[in-house]
Structure formats: structure tokens, C-alpha cells
Amino acid sequence: MLPIQVAIDGPAGAGKSTVAKLVAKQLGAKYIDTGAMYRAVGWLVLNEHIDPSDEERIVHLAESLRFSLTDSGIQVNGYHLTNEIRMEKVSAIASAIATLGGVREVLVDKQRQLAGEQSVVMDGRDVGTHVLPNANIKIFLTASIDKRVERRYHELKKKGESPSLESLRKEVIRRDHNDKNRQFAPLCRAADAILLDTTEMTTKQVVNQIIQLCRTKLGGEE
């Protein structure tokens, strides 16, 4: 099979990461979680007590990092990060630094390097519009705010946290605002992206639909 690039974008809680992992597995492609890269930088910013608005310092930090993605998390300079980058306080910092143009430029370059010339499934906020603008398949996943908050709630509960639905709703709304209104590569649907509303869909249904789209696309190219 020729290398294929699948770009999956969408807002927080749309189910991108779960779907992208399963699609990559079925396609035999490499999964690249761009959000984990921002979270890893956010985790380092938190632990090194860096001001989240100090763009110059965070850019230098991001430039110094070597990323390696694994099935269970992400390695940064050889250090394996898993659940610690999924904590709500890390999410908040990751969302803040993702609005910094200089940081995005550094991480986008690293994401493209990770993708290389192989088959990849990459999910994020600006994959189809900016990171991989020539991706074979572009998907924009979305869902109602209630469904996205519900998913985030259950995700955090599984990790032992005790989130408040009200606070999660505010956080998701805040992240949506930041993602859509940032100056550099804001969250938006690429003109050639297929819209999938996952509110009433199971994960299996979403994955099957994307796999079918990939097979149709590849069949048309052959």
C-alpha cells in the first residue's frame, strides 16, 4: 500500500485521539498525537515553574526537546510521560501555550519530521489546515458540548480524578475559544475535510466510517 496521511482535527472531547489510534492500527500506520506534544511541553513548563506567557523561554524549551511517540504515551528526551500530561492543570497550560505562534512553529516542524514519508494518522487542531495540508484524507470530528464534557468527565474519572461537570464545561468552552481565536493556525475545518458529528455515534462506527473513506480514497487513486 502506498503511504497515506490521515489528518483528524476537531475540538476538545470530540474523540480524536481514541479514534485516531484505532484507525492507525487498522491501517498499519504510525499514530501521531500532536496534543500530547503540547501537553508534554505544558508539563515541563509547570514543573520548571516557567511563566506560560513567556514565549521566548518556552520556544527555547520546545526546540531542545526530542519527541518519540509510543502506544502508551510520549517520550521526551528519553523520559516517558503517560497520565501526568492528562491532568487538568497540565491541559490548561497546554491550551495556553498552544496560542503562542513561536511554540506552534517549533512543534509543527517536529510533527512533520515525525510524519516523514510513512503512512500516518495524526490528530490535533490544525493538522489538515496547517501541519499536513496535503493529507490524503482529512476528517473534522465534532460533537455537542454536552457530549464532549461527558466524555472528558469519564476520561478523568478513570484516571482517579474527581472533576466537576460545571468546571469541565467552563474549561471546554475556554479551550474552544482559545483554539478558534488564536492568531497562528486556529482550529477550523479545512475546506476539503469531511465533517463527522460523533454525538450519536459509537467509537466503532466512527472508526469504520473513516476506514471506509480511506479505502475508497486509495481505491480511487489506484
N, C-alpha and C positions, 0 to 999 in steps of 0.2 A: 504494500500500500504506500502511495506517495505521502510525504509528510503533510499533515493537516493541522491548521491552527484554529482552535475554537475559543472565541472570546465571549465570556459571560459577565455582563455588568448588571448592576441594579443596586437599590438602596439597602440599608441595614435590615437584616431579618427576612430578606426575600428568599433565602435558602440557597444562595450562590455556592458557598463552599461545599456543602453536603452534596449538591447536585454535581458540581464540577469534579469532585473526587470520583464519584461513581461513573460519570461519563468518561473520564480519563482512563479508568480501569477497564471499561468495556472496549475502548478504542485502542488500548495498549499504548497510551500516550503519557507524557510527563505532566503531572499536575503542578501548577504554579499558583500559589495562594499569595497574591500581592498584598492583601490585607495583613497577612502575618508579618510581612516585611515592615510595614508601617508600625504594627504593634510591637515588633521587636525593637525598633528604634525608640518607640514610646516607652517601653520597659526600661531601656538603658537611660533615657532622659530622666525618668522617675528615680532610678536607683543611683544615678550620678548627680542628682539634685541640680539638673540643668533647667533654666527657665524655658518653658515650652515656646516662648515667643522669641528666643534668642536664635534667629535663623542662621546666622553665620556659624555659631558653635555647633548647631545640630547638623548643618551641611557638612562640616569637617568630620563630625562623628560618623555620619552616614557614609562618607567617602572611604572611611577607614575599615568598613565592615565587609566581611566575606560571607555571603549567604549560601547555604546549602539546604534545600528543602527535603524533608523526609515524610514518610507516611504518617508519623505521629506528631510532627511539629516542624520546627525550623532550627537549623544550626547557624549560629552567628559567631564567626571567628572560632569555630570548633565547639562552642558552648550550646548544648541542646536546650531549647525552650519549648515548653508544651502549654500546660494550663495557666502558667503565670502570666502569659501575654493575653489571656482571655478575660482577666479580671476587669471589672467595670472601670476602675480608676485608670487602668492602662488604656482601655478603649477610649476614654475621654481625652487622654493626652495624644493618642494616635490620631484621633479625629482633628485635634488642634494643629498638630504638626503637618498633617496632610494638606492643610491650606497654604503651607509655605512653598512657594514656587521653586526655590532653590533645592529644597529637600526632595520634592517630587521629581525634579530633573535628574538628580543623582539616582534615585530609586528606579525611575523609568529606564534609565540606561542599564542598570543592573538586571532589571526584569527582562529586557531584550537580550542581554547576554545569556541569561538562564534559558531563554526560549531557544536561541540559536537556530539551527536549521532542522530540528527534530519535530515530531508531532507533539503538540502541547495543548492542554486545556488550561486557560488562565482566567481567573475571575477577579473582579475588582470593581472600580467605579468608572475608570476611563480606559479600559483595555481596548474596546472596539473603536473608540474615538481617537485615542492617542498612543497607547503602548503598542498595539498590534493593529494599525489601521487597515492592513491588507489581509486580515484573518479570513480564512475560507468561510467560516460560519460565525455570525455574530448574533448573540441572544441577549435580550434585555429582560431580566426577571423582575417582576414586581409582585406586590400583594397588598391587601388592605392594611392600614396602620394597626388595626386590632389584631390581625393575624400575625403581623411582624413582631408586635410586642409580646404576644402569646408565645411565639417561637423562642424569642430571646429569654423570656421568663423560664421556660422549661430547660433551655440550654444551661442557664446559670444554676438552676436548682440541681441539675445533675452533677454540677461541679462543686456542690456543697455550699453555695452561696444562698442568701435569703433576700432576694431582691423584692422591691416594692413595685407593683404594677404601675402605680402612678409615676414613680420616679423613672421607671423604664420608658414609659410613654414620653415623658419630657425629654429623656436622653435620645430616643429615636428621632423625635421631632427636631431636636437641636442638631443631631448629626445630619439629618436630611437637609436642613437649612445650610449647614456648613458645606456639605458636599455639592449642593446645587449652586451655591453662590460664591464659591472660591474663585479667585481670579485665574488660576492656572489649571487647565484641564478639568472643568467642573463635571459633575455627574450629569449626563444626559444620554438619551438614546441615539445611537449612531443612525444615520439616515437609512442604512441598509441592514439594520438589526431587526430581528424577529421578536416581537413583543409576546411574552408569555406571562399571564397573570396566574400566579400559583395559589391564590387564596383558597380555591376549592379543589386543588389538585394534590394528589399524594406525591411523595418524592419519586416513587417508581414511575408514575405517569409522566412527570416532568422529564426524567432521565430518558424514558422510552421515546418521548417526542423529539428530544434533542438528538438521540442516536439515529432516529429515522431521518431527521433533517440532514445529518452528516452523511448517511448512506445515499440519500437522494443526490446530495451535492457531489459526492465522489463519483456516483454513477454517471451524473451528467458530465463530469469532467473527463471521464474515461471514454 
